[in-house]
Amino acid sequence: MRGSLSKKKHIVNSFFFYLGLIIVFGLFLLLISFVNGYWYAYLVPVLCGGLLIALRRSVFWQKAWAFLCYALAIAISFTSLYFFRPVDNVSCGGTITREAIDFIIDLPIRDSNNNILTRGYTRNNSLWITPKDYKLTRTKLDGYLPVELLQRKDKSGDKVILHLHGGAYVIGYIDAYRQVALRYSRQSGGADVLSVDYRTAPEYTFPAALEDALKAWDWLLQKGYKEENIIIAGDSAGGNLALALTLKLRDADRPLPKALVLMSPWADMANQGPSHTHNQNKDPIFGNSKGIVNNVDGKSNPYAADNDVFNPYLSPVYAEYHDFPDMLIQVGTYEILESDSETIHQKALAKGVNVTLSKYEGMFHDFQLAGMLLPESRQAWKEVKEFIHSQFYE
């Protein structure tokens, strides 16, 4: 009887041992496949698993020693994931995140507008909680345009960041961007942040968003903020809008903002830049016809609609940049939009503008939204902090 129970216990223990082995090391193999590791990277977790099987029948497989052997095998496998990734100067986390995004974007979970998140969800289901040291004031300009003013409770400042969110002009203001607004405020030493939930396509096409951005700008001036104390910040479509708004102000001979912060600006809606071709197989979000950015001549771009995609207010890459304020431009080298930033940088430099272009190796579109999770996004926000402080306080 004892022998039978012992045999059953041995079978149960073996079952859970091999099940754990499959789960743990199968996960490592999956992660390695995400980062497209070298072939010998796959050997390490396989060898570690084989070593554990051998050690299980040895004198070392006892109590704490068994746990230690498992922990060492996992640590060695993780080390292989880190050291055997193809591009050494891209963080392991950044590589895994990029490839995970590529995997998720390929899943059949999009709505009719080619968005993973439906536009109704983004506008109607906010779960964001305002931090205790901040206050959030929501209002509608002219009764239709929602804006949110984020301010420190203990600080009445005269400096403000006009925050124009991304989302390819089809996604409204979402909680992820409320977190971005908070980060802008903290990184700027407590400046106010006005976020604009501008009208989006397909209901509203160009120039609806630009009109809304201009309305928000005028509202800030009416509230008493001075142009020299306003920085316009935008990512993706928001970067497009930040450039278009500044062009509109300049062409109307109006005072300009102090500076622009542009993260992966979508500035070439005609898709003529070289990266729209050579990054097709690299971009996890827009590559290989995944998104509206790379559709030919903007014909499938709901915001551009039937407008001329070479219009500088729609595609700022075709504008001239004389008399422009200082600019910080950030872009990832795996983006279809990489050349948008490069062209703006070159044209601005040619006109004597103080402009900085920072290219982040191996990074995907809007990687800055990862906040403090990735080394690259942390470095990007550190750069933003230094730039804003140089504009506001030096």
Summary of the structure (lengths in Angstrom):
residues: 394
radius of gyration: 25.4
end to end distance: 83.8
largest distance: 95.7
contacts: 1303
relative contact order: 0.10
helix: 47%
strand: 13%
